[in-house]
Amino acid sequence: MGARCSHSPSTLQRPARHHVLPLTEPVREAATMVCSALRRLVQVHVSLARKASGVCRGHEHRPAAPGAPGGVVELLGKSYPQDGYSNLSRKVLSKVGRNLHNQQHHPLWLVKERVKAHFYQRFRGRSGTPLFSVYDDLSPVVTTWQNFDSLLIPADHPSRKKGDNYYLNETHMLRAHTSAHQWDLLRAGLDAFLVVGDVYRRDQIDAQHYPVFHQLEAVRLFSRHQLFAGVKDGESLQLFEQSSRSAHKQETHTMEATKLVEFDLKQTLTGLMTRLFGDGLDIRWVDCYFPFTHPSFEMEINFRGEWLEVLGCGVMEQQLVNSAGAQDRVGWACGLGLERLAMILYDIPDIRLFWSEDERFLGQFRVGDIEQSVRFQPLSKYPAVMNDISFWLPPENYTENDFYDLVRTIGGDLVEKVDLIDKFEHPKCPGYPRLHTVPGPVLC
């Protein structure tokens, strides 16, 4: 359940925006160096854009081919030929293999272990062993079929856009959600599992977004006997029927099966959130849309007087389940962001902090008990250093996420936020150069 949820079937995308602000230790010289590097690179881009487009000089515009066709990307011991889809940045490549969720006492590891403990203790098989198996070291490199097609995401769906994903080439990419492994694990015969891992999406720059974050996926399937066991007259109930799809069920599911799967899903997740946040937690369910579940929901919790969305979930699309070879079962799936939960649980204000190797940050989470309460203590009280950068853009082959990747590659984690504050289009060259001004890299 890693795709973005939408309240209409048209899209799963979050709205694109711009942002830039600080992190630790005020080293203003570093901020100046970052700004200078960005300005130099911007000047090079300006020159190249003008040469390529011949703006206002009557020359034909021939945009450069994207990617670096003919090259090779070496990643995790394998080689991937580059083509027009290739768009990995050095910044993102440097994060592959870090596996923060497996680093003992890291805050993301703490959240993962707390979720695992809930599933291990709450759900047991007949022999007394944990019902859910855990996979937290699967390769983040997947095929586009695994990431999209296996999950019934249409070929023209906006979530496939190159501007929103990191492609090694046309057929391979860094997974955009842990759901990319769902089909393979179902095909292997598993019917209850957790998948934890790093996922990659090109996104805006602010304290809540980062091109790499971590998800935890849970999937559970039920046979007819498992679902209706203990239900009065359950032996007469069926999982499947041929009817019409409605807002409440799929065309192949009976209403009884749908309601029982939905009940088990919500009961399981309510128990998880109660364990994480304590008794008396206010929870509400919001109807939404995912291509691979129906009905689908977002869970929101009322935490310190504010409603916060913490996960997406739903009854699995039977077409997906059938294609994986589990035609006699129905099930649910859910997905949550580890950073999202850790930021709420531990009062961590900025997502970049999770990548810090500063002992003042990491040491705060070395606790003897994973359930122990931790409240993050700020590392710095210095104000942000603000800078404005203006530059011209070519008329084609540009997305805002291109600039975000550029800023992250040069500025690294010194940059907290980037905001677009102005645009300009020359009246004599309509549709061509545009002037963007952004508050530049800052650090605290």
N, C-alpha and C positions, 0 to 999 in steps of 0.2 A: 504494500500500500504506500508506494512512494510518490506517485504522481500527484500533482497539485489538484486540489478539489475546487470545483466551481459550482455555483448555485444555479447555473444553467448549463445545458448540454453542449454549449458552443465551444468552451475552452476550459483548460485546467491551469492556465497560466496566471501567475501573479502579475499585477501591473508593473511595468518597467518604470523606474525612477532613478534619480542620481543622489549621491551623498558622499562627504569626506570630513573626519575629526580625529582625536588622539589616543595614546595608550600609556606608555610608561616613560619615566626618566626624561626630563626636558633637555634634550641635546639640540639646541637650535641650529648648530652648525650642520647637523645631519639633515634637518628639515630644509635648510638652504641648499644643501647638495642635491637632495631629492628634487626640489623645485627646479634647480638649474638643469639637472639631467632631463626632466620632463620638457622643459622649454627647448633644450637643444633638440630633443627628439621630435617635438612638435614642429620646429623649424624645418627639419628634414622632411617631415610629412607634408608640410606646406609646399616645399619646393617640388617634391615628387608629385603632389596632387596637381600643381599648376602645370608641370611638364606633361603629365599624363592626360590632363583634360583639355589643355589649351584654352582655358576659360577666357572669354571675351576676345579671342584672337582668331576665331573661326575654324580652329582645328578640330578634327573628329576626336571624340573621346573614346579611348580604348582602355577600359579598366584592366588592371593586372589580374592575372588568374589567382584565385585564392589558394592558400596552402602552399606546399612546396613539393609539387609532383616530382617523383624521381628520387626523393630522399627516403630515409628509413628512420623510424622511431624505435629505439631500444628501450624496452620497458619490462621489468620483472623477468628478465632472462629470455625474452622473446623479441623478435624483430617484426615490425609492422611497416609495410611500404606506405609512403605518403601519397596522397592524391589531392584533388580539389576540395575534399571535405576536411582535411587535416587542419586543426586549429588549436592544438595544445600549446600552452605557454610554458616557459621555463618555471614560472612560479608554481603552476599547478603540478607539473611533473615532479617538482621537488617534494611535494606532499604525498605522492603515491608511495605506499609502503610504510608510512609513519604509524598507522594503525593505533591512534590514540585510545581507542576503545579497549585495547588489549594491554595498555600500559598500567600496571598495578598502581593503585591509589590516584591515578588521574581522575578528575571529576567525571569524565565520560565513562570511565571504567566503573566508578562507583554506581552510577545510574544503571549501567548494564547489569552489574551484579545484583542490584536490588530488584530489578525486573526479573532476572533469572531466578532469584530466590523465591519470588512470588509464584512463578509458574512451577518450579520444582516442588515446592511445599504444598501448593494448592491442588495440583493435578498429578495423580499417580496411576500407573498402569496396574494390571492384575497382579503382577509379581512384586509390586511395591516400589518399582523403579520409576523415575520421572517419566511422565507421559510425553512431554515435549523434549525433542532433541534440539541442540543448539549448534549453529554454524556461524562462526565469527571470524573465519580466516579465508573466505572465498575470494578469489581474485576480482578486483574491481574492473578488470577489462572484460567486456562482454560483447556479444554481437548485437547489431541493431535489431535482429530478430528477437533475441532474448529481451532486450530493453523495451521494445515496442510491440512487435507482431504477436509474440506469445501472450501478451496481455490484452489483445484485441484493440490496440490503439490504432485508429485508421491511418492510412498512408498519408493523408493530407492534414492530419491533426497538428495544431500549432506547437504541441510539446516536442515534436521532432525537429524543430528548426535548428539549423546550425548556430544561429545566434544565441541559443539557450543551452546548448550542450557542448561537450568536449569530445570531438571525434578524432580517433587515430587515423581513420580513413573511412571510406564509404560503408564498409561492412563491420568495423569495430569501433568501439567507443568506451569511455569511462562511464560506468553505470550511473544513471540519473536517479535511481532508486533501488533499494534492496529487492523490490518486487521482480527485478530482472532474473532472479534465481528461483522464483516461485514454481514455474512450469517444470524445470529440471528436477526439483526435489519431489514434486508430486509424481512425476514420471518414474522416479526411483522407488515409488511405493510408500513414501512417508505421508502420514495423515495428521501429524501434529509437530510443528517445528517453529523455532525462532531463527531468524537470520539477522545478523548484526554486521554493519560494515560502513566504510566511508563511501559517500556518494558525491557526485560532481555536477554542478550546474553553473553556467555563466549567469551572473546576477549583478545587481546594483551593489554599491559600496556603502554600507552603513553599519551601525553597531549590532544589527540583527542578522546580517547576511554575509556569507563568505562562500567562495567558489567550491570549497570542500566542507561537507558536514557529515554527520553520522546518523544512520537510521537503524531502527530495530523493527523487524517485521515478524508478525505472528500469524500462523495459519493453522486451522483445525478443520478436519473433515469428519463427517458422521455417516455411518451406515444406517439403514432403516432401523435395525435393532437397537443401535446405540442411541439414536435420537428419540425413539418412542418408548424406550425402556422406562418403566415406572409411570407411564401415562395411562390413565384409565381407558380401556378399550383400545390401547395402542396397537395391538396386533392387527386391527382392521384399518389402520391409517397407512397412507402411502407417501413416498417422497415426491413422486412425479405424476404429472398429468399434462395433457395437451389442452391449453386454454389460451387466453390472450394476456399480453403483458400489461400491467397496470403500474401505478405509482407505488404500490405496496408489494408486488411480487413479480417474478419472471414468468414467462409463458410456460415453462416446463416444470415449475415447482407448485406443489399444493400449498394452499394458504397455511395449513397446519405445520408443514415442514418449514416454511419461511418464518413463521412466528416463533417456532421453537429455536431455530438457528439464531434469529435475531435476539431472542431472550438470553440465550447462552452467551452470545457475543457481548451484549451490554452488561450482563452480570459479571462476566470475566473482567471486563475493563473497568467497571465500577470498583470491583475488589482491588484491582491493581492501583488505581488512583487513590483509593482510601488508604492502602498500605503506604504509598509514597507521601501523601499529604496529611493523613490523619482522619479520624472520625469526624462526622458532621460536615463533610465537604459537600457543597452545593454543585450539582452536575446537571447539565442540560444537553440534549441531543439536537443537532441541526441537520435537516435533510440536505444532501448535496449530491454531486454527480462524480463518479469515476467510471472510466470505460470498462473496468474489469470487476465491478461489484454492482449489485442492484437488489434491494435498495441500499443506498449508501448514506453514511452519516459522518458528521464531525462531532467530536466530544469537546465540550467547553466546561471549564471549571471556574468557580468563583473563588478567586484567590486574593485575599486582602482587598476585597471590595471591587475587584475588576474581573470581568469575564474574559478568560483566555482560552483560545483553541489549542488543544494539546495533541490531538491525533485524528486520523481519518480511518474509516473502517466500513465494512459492509458484508452482505451475503455474496459469496463468490459467484461470478457468472458461470452458469452451468456449461456453456460452450467451452470455456477455458478448462474447467475440471474434466470434461469429457475428452478433450484433445490430449490431456495428459494421462489418459488411461484409467481414470477413476469414475467411470460412468455410473456406478451404483452408489455414489456418495454425493452428499451436499456439504457445504462448509462456509466458514467465514474467514476473513482476512482483516488485519489491521496493521497500521504503520505509524510509528511515532519518531520524532526527532530527539536524539539524545541531548543535543545542545539546548534545545528549547526547554526540556525538563530541567537540565542542570542549571540553566540561567535562573529559572524560577525557584528551584529548591535551594540553591546556594547563593542567591543574590549576586550572580556574576553579571555585570552590566554590559560587557562588550564581548562579542563572539571571538574576536581575535585572541583574547586571553587564553583560550583553550590550546593555542599553538605555542604559548610561551614556554621557554625552558628556564625561566627565572625561578630560583628556589623559593623566593618570597611568595610566589603564586602556588607552585606545586606543593610546597611544604604545608600549606593550609589544609590539604586534603589527605595527609597521611594519618589516618585514624585507625584505631584498633577494631572498630565495628562499622561495617558498611552502612548501618542504619543510623549512625551517630549524626547529630545535627551539626552542620557547618555553615557559617555565614562569612562570605568573602570579605576580606579587609582590603581596601584600596591600597595600591602600591605608590601612588603619587597624587599630589594635590595641586600640581602646576596646571595653568590654563593652556588651552590649545594655541597653536601657532597657525594662523590663517594666511593663505596665499591665493591670489587669483591668477588663473591661466586662461588666455584667450588664443584661439587657433581657428584656421580655416579648414573646412572639410570638403572632400571631393563629393560630387553629386550622387555617386552610386557606390555599392559594395561597402557600406559602413553601417554598423549598428552601435548603439550605446554600449553594449557589452564589449565591443572591441576596445573602446577607450578604457573601460574598467579593467580589462586584462592588462592593458598597457600600464596603467597606474599601479596596479598590484605588482607587475613584474619589476618596475623601476623603484617604486616607493616601498614595496614590501608591506610589512605590518605596521609601519609608521603611519600609514594613511588610515584614518578611521572612517572618513565620510567624504563623499563627493556630491556636490549639488550643482545642477544646471541652473544658472540664474539669469541667462540672457541668450538670445539668438539674434542673428542679423543676416538678412539676405540682400545682396546688392541689387538695386532696382534695375540696373542695366544688364544684369546677368541672372534673370529669374531662374530659380530651380538649381542654381549651382552653388557657389560658396556660401557657407553658413558660418557665423562666428559664435562660438560657444565660450562662455566664461564660467569657470568653476573655481570654488575655493580650493586651493591646492593642498598638498600634503601637510599634515599637522601631527604633532605628537605632544604628549604631556609628560 
